[in-house]
Amino acid sequence: MSAPAAPAGRWASLWGLAVVPLLLLGAVLAYLVATGGGLKTLQGPPVEQLNIGRVTLPERGVIQVQVVNDGPQTVTVPQVMVDDAFWSFTADPPGPIPRLGRATFTIPYPWVEEEAHKVALLTTLGTVFEAEIPVATLTPQPGRDLFLRFGLVGLYVGVVPVVLGMLWFPWMRRLSAGAMNFILALTVGLLVYLAVGTYLDAQEFAAALPAFWQGTAAVLLIALLTLGVLLALGSKRRTEEAPLGLSYRIATGIGLHNLGEGLAIGAAFALGEAALGTFLILGFTLHNITEGLGIVAPVVRQQPKFVQFAWLALIAGGPAILGTWLGGFAFNPVLATVFLAVGVGAIVQVVWEVGRLVARNTAALGAPLVGWSTLGGFTVGVALMYFTAFFVKF
């Protein structure tokens, strides 16, 4: 009956050894906080840092500025300037902003529609933090009409081009094995372009985050973690991947990309940085039409049911609608960065899967993996995405 006592004793000893460094670390930290550790003479001048997250115009004659204190010390903002003139304001919550604290400044200012304005926050130490309103326009407020219009934008940007691209399915079924391998290589090219574009979009959102988020590193780490999780899950599947499953993963990766695209579009419209024009929508439709081709490429030799095509289109294009709503009404740069970073990892994993399929097909055809056919398909895929992107930059 006394045998189990020995393992229990070893576990207690093991955990005791693990806790000792933590206790010592706590003692050192308490000493530094209480006494300064003899380093007070090395302290430099106070450092103030505010991150201006978003400037909104909720109603005519009102400007709201949302800030986060991502510096090492408390910051007090006693004065606000708009277009180089001091102006009255209210702060919520009032008073100093603690480290990692948030505040919203409401400024009653007669801003002019479609003109540029500059807002400056002055701290007690004289530090100035500026933000620009490129084109003054009312910030969209949730409502049925605008909700439907933003939904239509997401529909035209995401769902419609994906469905149109999937209509190439009957034509693709008539292609030879070599031609289909070209199409699969083209799919790899467009996915690589999407991965690069999504990564750059994520870094753009990350650059606007407060410094403590460490946005640039977070994007890379989240993308790598997502890729690792998906590869680990994929290792449990059999070597010969089910084509329909691969199509679903392609649709998921593209859907995450389109979610980020919708976030960017909605936020740009809300901030007056883009005009909701027909030409821009046509450009996105043209740019994204090849996504549908890439989704159905793996199942060309199969007989998917209509409902499967419907699900694929919804998974790939539907997130653009959700993204446009979120970007227009409740934009959050932290969530946008996370979603896009996850999208990068998901797309890279799909590139790996489709690349393996191309390698198997190339071997079956007795051709080299990097030959004129596969290289040509990859190049065409990248070129299609690159040149159609000329129409969607704003």
C-alpha positions as CSV (number, residue, x, y, z in Angstrom):
1,M,0.0,0.0,0.0
2,S,3.0,2.3,0.5
3,A,4.3,2.0,-3.1
4,P,2.5,5.0,-4.7
5,A,4.0,7.3,-2.1
6,A,7.3,7.4,-3.9
7,P,6.0,8.7,-7.2
8,A,3.9,11.3,-5.4
9,G,7.0,12.4,-3.5
10,R,9.0,12.8,-6.7
11,W,6.2,14.9,-8.3
12,A,6.1,17.1,-5.2
13,S,9.9,17.6,-5.4
14,L,9.7,18.3,-9.1
15,W,7.1,21.0,-8.8
16,G,9.0,22.4,-5.8
17,L,12.0,22.9,-8.0
18,A,9.9,24.5,-10.7
19,V,8.3,27.0,-8.3
20,V,11.6,28.2,-6.7
21,P,12.7,30.4,-9.7
22,L,9.2,31.9,-9.8
23,L,9.3,32.8,-6.1
24,L,12.8,34.4,-6.6
25,L,11.5,36.3,-9.6
26,G,8.6,37.7,-7.6
27,A,11.0,38.8,-4.9
28,V,13.3,40.6,-7.4
29,L,10.3,42.3,-9.0
30,A,8.9,43.4,-5.7
31,Y,12.4,44.8,-4.7
32,L,12.7,46.8,-8.0
33,V,9.2,48.3,-7.7
34,A,9.6,49.2,-4.0
35,T,13.1,50.7,-4.1
36,G,14.0,51.2,-7.8
37,G,16.9,48.8,-7.4
38,G,19.4,51.7,-7.2
39,L,18.7,52.7,-10.8
40,K,16.7,55.9,-10.3
41,T,19.7,58.1,-11.2
42,L,19.7,56.5,-14.6
43,Q,16.1,57.4,-15.4
44,G,15.7,59.7,-18.4
45,P,13.2,62.4,-19.1
46,P,9.5,61.4,-19.1
47,V,8.2,59.8,-22.3
48,E,4.6,60.3,-23.5
49,Q,3.0,58.2,-26.2
50,L,-0.5,58.2,-27.5
51,N,-1.9,56.1,-30.3
52,I,-4.8,57.7,-32.1
53,G,-6.9,54.8,-33.2
54,R,-9.8,56.4,-35.1
55,V,-11.2,59.8,-35.8
56,T,-15.0,59.8,-36.5
57,L,-17.6,62.3,-37.4
58,P,-20.8,61.0,-35.7
59,E,-22.8,64.1,-36.5
60,R,-22.4,67.5,-38.1
61,G,-20.3,69.8,-36.0
62,V,-18.8,67.0,-33.9
63,I,-15.4,65.3,-34.1
64,Q,-14.5,62.3,-31.9
65,V,-10.9,61.1,-31.4
66,Q,-10.3,57.6,-29.9
67,V,-6.8,57.2,-28.3
68,V,-4.8,54.6,-26.4
69,N,-1.9,55.4,-24.1
70,D,0.7,52.9,-25.2
71,G,3.6,54.7,-23.5
72,P,5.3,53.9,-20.2
73,Q,3.6,56.6,-18.1
74,T,0.3,58.5,-17.5
75,V,-0.6,61.1,-20.1
76,T,-2.8,64.2,-19.6
77,V,-4.2,66.1,-22.5
78,P,-5.2,69.6,-21.4
79,Q,-5.5,71.2,-24.9
80,V,-6.8,70.2,-28.3
81,M,-6.3,72.0,-31.6
82,V,-8.3,71.7,-34.8
83,D,-6.9,73.2,-38.0
84,D,-4.3,75.1,-35.9
85,A,-6.8,76.7,-33.6
86,F,-7.4,75.8,-30.0
87,W,-10.8,74.3,-29.3
88,S,-12.9,73.2,-26.4
89,F,-13.5,69.5,-25.9
90,T,-14.7,66.8,-23.4
91,A,-12.9,63.6,-22.5
92,D,-14.4,60.2,-21.6
93,P,-13.2,59.2,-19.1
94,P,-12.0,62.6,-17.9
95,G,-8.6,63.2,-16.4
96,P,-5.2,61.6,-17.0
97,I,-5.0,58.5,-19.2
98,P,-3.1,55.7,-17.5
99,R,-0.8,53.3,-19.2
100,L,-2.7,51.1,-21.6
101,G,-5.8,53.2,-20.8
102,R,-8.3,54.5,-23.5
103,A,-10.1,57.8,-23.9
104,T,-12.5,59.4,-26.4
105,F,-12.2,63.1,-27.0
106,T,-15.4,64.8,-28.3
107,I,-14.8,68.1,-30.0
108,P,-17.6,70.4,-31.1
109,Y,-16.2,71.8,-34.3
110,P,-18.0,73.0,-37.5
111,W,-16.2,70.7,-39.9
112,V,-16.9,71.2,-43.6
113,E,-18.2,68.4,-45.8
114,E,-15.6,66.9,-48.2
115,E,-12.7,69.1,-46.9
116,A,-9.6,68.0,-45.0
117,H,-9.1,68.8,-41.3
118,K,-6.3,68.2,-38.9
119,V,-6.7,67.4,-35.2
120,A,-3.8,67.8,-32.7
121,L,-3.7,66.7,-29.0
122,L,-1.3,68.6,-26.7
123,T,-0.1,67.0,-23.5
124,T,1.0,68.7,-20.3
125,L,4.7,68.2,-21.4
126,G,4.0,69.9,-24.8
127,T,4.1,66.7,-26.9
128,V,1.8,66.9,-29.9
129,F,-0.1,64.0,-31.4
130,E,-1.7,64.7,-34.7
131,A,-4.4,63.0,-36.8
132,E,-5.8,63.9,-40.2
133,I,-9.3,63.7,-41.6
134,P,-8.6,63.4,-45.4
135,V,-12.1,64.0,-46.5
136,A,-14.7,65.0,-44.0
137,T,-17.9,63.0,-44.2
138,L,-20.4,61.7,-41.7
139,T,-19.4,58.4,-40.2
140,P,-22.0,55.7,-41.2
141,Q,-24.4,54.9,-38.5
142,P,-26.1,51.5,-38.4
143,G,-29.4,51.6,-40.3
144,R,-31.4,49.4,-42.6
145,D,-30.6,51.3,-45.8
146,L,-26.8,51.5,-45.3
147,F,-26.8,48.0,-43.9
148,L,-28.3,46.7,-47.2
149,R,-26.0,48.9,-49.4
150,F,-22.8,47.6,-47.6
151,G,-24.2,44.1,-47.9
152,L,-24.5,44.6,-51.7
153,V,-20.9,45.9,-51.8
154,G,-19.7,42.7,-50.1
155,L,-21.9,40.6,-52.5
156,Y,-20.5,42.2,-55.6
157,V,-16.9,42.1,-54.3
158,G,-17.0,38.5,-52.9
159,V,-19.9,36.2,-53.8
160,V,-20.5,37.4,-57.4
161,P,-17.0,37.0,-58.8
162,V,-16.5,33.7,-57.0
163,V,-19.7,32.3,-58.6
164,L,-18.7,33.6,-62.0
165,G,-15.3,32.0,-61.7
166,M,-16.9,28.7,-60.8
167,L,-18.9,28.8,-64.0
168,W,-15.7,27.7,-65.8
169,F,-16.2,24.3,-64.3
170,P,-18.0,22.7,-67.4
171,W,-15.3,24.0,-69.7
172,M,-12.5,22.8,-67.4
173,R,-14.0,19.3,-67.4
174,R,-13.2,19.1,-71.2
175,L,-9.5,19.9,-70.7
176,S,-6.7,17.3,-71.0
177,A,-4.7,16.1,-68.0
178,G,-1.8,18.4,-69.0
179,A,-4.1,21.4,-69.4
180,M,-5.6,20.7,-66.0
181,N,-2.2,20.6,-64.4
182,F,-1.6,24.0,-65.9
183,I,-4.8,25.3,-64.3
184,L,-3.7,23.8,-60.9
185,A,-0.4,25.6,-61.3
186,L,-2.3,28.7,-62.1
187,T,-4.3,28.2,-58.9
188,V,-1.0,28.0,-56.9
189,G,0.0,31.3,-58.5
190,L,-3.1,33.2,-57.5
191,L,-3.0,31.7,-54.0
192,V,0.6,32.9,-53.6
193,Y,-0.5,36.3,-54.7
194,L,-3.4,36.3,-52.2
195,A,-1.0,35.2,-49.4
196,V,1.4,38.0,-50.1
197,G,-1.4,40.5,-50.4
198,T,-3.1,39.4,-47.2
199,Y,0.2,39.5,-45.3
200,L,0.8,43.1,-46.5
201,D,-2.8,44.1,-45.6
202,A,-2.3,42.6,-42.1
203,Q,0.9,44.5,-41.7
204,E,-0.8,47.7,-42.7
205,F,-3.5,47.2,-40.0
206,A,-0.8,46.1,-37.5
207,A,1.1,49.3,-38.1
208,A,-1.9,51.3,-36.8
209,L,-2.1,49.3,-33.5
210,P,-0.7,50.6,-30.2
211,A,2.9,49.6,-29.7
212,F,2.2,47.1,-26.9
213,W,0.4,44.8,-29.4
214,Q,3.7,44.3,-31.3
215,G,1.6,44.1,-34.4
216,T,4.4,43.3,-36.9
217,A,5.6,40.3,-34.9
218,A,2.1,39.2,-34.0
219,V,1.1,38.9,-37.7
220,L,4.0,36.6,-38.4
221,L,3.6,34.5,-35.3
222,I,-0.2,34.1,-35.8
223,A,0.3,33.1,-39.4
224,L,3.0,30.5,-38.5
225,L,0.9,29.1,-35.7
226,T,-2.2,28.8,-38.0
227,L,0.0,27.1,-40.6
228,G,1.4,24.7,-38.0
229,V,-2.0,23.8,-36.7
230,L,-3.4,23.2,-40.2
231,L,-0.4,21.1,-41.2
232,A,-0.7,19.0,-38.0
233,L,-4.4,18.4,-38.7
234,G,-3.6,17.6,-42.3
235,S,-1.1,15.0,-41.3
236,K,-3.9,12.8,-39.9
237,R,-5.5,12.6,-43.4
238,R,-4.5,10.0,-45.9
239,T,-1.9,10.9,-48.4
240,E,-4.3,10.9,-51.3
241,E,-6.4,14.0,-50.4
242,A,-10.1,14.0,-51.2
243,P,-10.5,16.6,-54.0
244,L,-13.7,18.1,-52.5
245,G,-12.0,18.6,-49.1
246,L,-9.1,20.4,-50.8
247,S,-11.7,22.7,-52.6
248,Y,-13.3,23.5,-49.2
249,R,-9.9,24.5,-47.8
250,I,-9.1,26.7,-50.8
251,A,-12.5,28.3,-50.3
252,T,-11.8,28.9,-46.6
253,G,-8.4,30.5,-47.3
254,I,-9.9,32.7,-50.0
255,G,-12.8,33.5,-47.6
256,L,-10.5,34.8,-44.9
257,H,-8.7,36.9,-47.5
258,N,-12.1,38.3,-48.7
259,L,-13.0,39.0,-45.0
260,G,-10.0,41.3,-44.7
261,E,-10.8,42.8,-48.1
262,G,-14.3,43.6,-46.9
263,L,-12.9,45.1,-43.7
264,A,-10.6,47.4,-45.6
265,I,-13.4,48.5,-48.0
266,G,-15.9,49.2,-45.2
267,A,-13.4,51.1,-43.1
268,A,-12.3,53.2,-46.1
269,F,-15.9,54.1,-47.0
270,A,-16.7,54.9,-43.3
271,L,-13.6,57.2,-43.0
272,G,-14.3,58.9,-46.4
273,E,-11.1,57.6,-47.9
274,A,-12.8,55.9,-50.8
275,A,-15.8,56.6,-53.0
276,L,-18.5,54.0,-53.3
277,G,-18.2,54.0,-57.1
278,T,-19.3,51.5,-59.7
279,F,-15.9,51.5,-61.2
280,L,-14.3,50.3,-57.9
281,I,-16.9,47.5,-57.6
282,L,-16.3,46.4,-61.2
283,G,-12.6,46.4,-60.5
284,F,-13.0,44.1,-57.5
285,T,-15.3,41.8,-59.5
286,L,-12.8,41.5,-62.2
287,H,-9.9,41.0,-59.7
288,N,-11.6,38.2,-57.8
289,I,-13.2,36.2,-60.6
290,T,-10.2,33.9,-60.9
291,E,-10.8,32.8,-57.2
292,G,-13.7,30.7,-58.3
293,L,-11.6,29.0,-60.9
294,G,-9.1,28.0,-58.3
295,I,-11.8,26.7,-56.0
296,V,-13.3,24.2,-58.5
297,A,-10.0,23.1,-60.1
298,P,-9.4,20.2,-57.7
299,V,-12.9,18.7,-58.3
300,V,-12.9,18.8,-62.1
301,R,-12.7,15.0,-62.4
302,Q,-15.4,14.6,-59.7
303,Q,-19.2,15.0,-59.8
304,P,-20.0,17.5,-56.9
305,K,-23.6,18.2,-56.2
306,F,-25.1,21.7,-56.7
307,V,-25.3,22.2,-52.9
308,Q,-21.5,21.7,-52.7
309,F,-20.9,24.5,-55.2
310,A,-23.3,26.7,-53.2
311,W,-21.4,26.1,-50.0
312,L,-18.1,26.7,-51.7
313,A,-19.3,30.0,-53.1
314,L,-20.7,31.0,-49.7
315,I,-17.6,30.1,-47.8
316,A,-15.3,31.9,-50.2
317,G,-17.4,35.0,-51.0
318,G,-19.7,35.4,-48.0
319,P,-17.0,36.7,-45.6
320,A,-16.7,39.8,-47.8
321,I,-20.2,40.8,-46.8
322,L,-19.5,40.3,-43.1
323,G,-16.2,42.2,-43.5
324,T,-17.8,45.2,-45.2
325,W,-20.4,45.4,-42.4
326,L,-17.7,45.2,-39.6
327,G,-15.4,47.6,-41.4
328,G,-18.2,50.2,-42.0
329,F,-19.9,50.1,-38.6
330,A,-17.6,48.6,-36.0
331,F,-14.1,48.5,-37.3
332,N,-11.5,47.0,-34.9
333,P,-7.9,47.0,-36.1
334,V,-6.9,44.3,-33.6
335,L,-9.5,41.8,-35.0
336,A,-8.7,42.8,-38.5
337,T,-5.0,42.1,-37.9
338,V,-5.8,38.7,-36.3
339,F,-8.2,37.6,-39.1
340,L,-5.8,38.5,-41.8
341,A,-2.9,36.8,-40.1
342,V,-4.9,33.6,-39.7
343,G,-5.8,34.0,-43.4
344,V,-2.1,34.2,-44.4
345,G,-1.4,30.9,-42.6
346,A,-4.5,29.2,-44.1
347,I,-3.7,30.3,-47.6
348,V,0.0,29.1,-47.3
349,Q,-1.3,25.7,-46.1
350,V,-3.6,25.5,-49.1
351,V,-0.7,26.4,-51.4
352,W,1.2,23.5,-49.9
353,E,-1.7,21.1,-50.5
354,V,-2.3,22.3,-54.1
355,G,1.4,22.2,-54.7
356,R,1.5,18.5,-53.7
357,L,-1.4,17.8,-56.1
358,V,0.5,19.5,-58.9
359,A,3.6,17.5,-58.1
360,R,1.6,14.2,-58.2
361,N,0.0,15.1,-61.5
362,T,3.3,16.2,-63.0
363,A,4.9,12.9,-62.0
364,A,2.0,11.0,-63.5
365,L,2.5,12.9,-66.8
366,G,6.2,12.1,-66.7
367,A,7.2,15.7,-66.8
368,P,9.5,17.7,-64.5
369,L,7.9,19.5,-61.6
370,V,9.3,22.9,-62.6
371,G,8.7,22.8,-66.3
372,W,7.3,25.2,-68.8
373,S,3.7,24.1,-68.2
374,T,3.8,24.5,-64.4
375,L,6.0,27.6,-64.4
376,G,3.7,29.1,-67.1
377,G,0.6,28.3,-65.1
378,F,2.1,29.8,-61.9
379,T,3.1,32.9,-63.7
380,V,-0.2,33.4,-65.4
381,G,-2.0,33.1,-62.0
382,V,0.2,35.7,-60.4
383,A,0.0,38.0,-63.4
384,L,-3.8,37.8,-63.5
385,M,-4.1,38.8,-59.9
386,Y,-1.4,41.5,-60.1
387,F,-2.7,43.3,-63.2
388,T,-6.4,43.2,-62.2
389,A,-5.4,44.7,-58.9
390,F,-4.7,47.9,-60.7
391,F,-8.5,48.5,-60.7
392,V,-9.0,48.0,-56.9
393,K,-6.3,50.2,-55.3
394,F,-7.8,53.1,-53.4
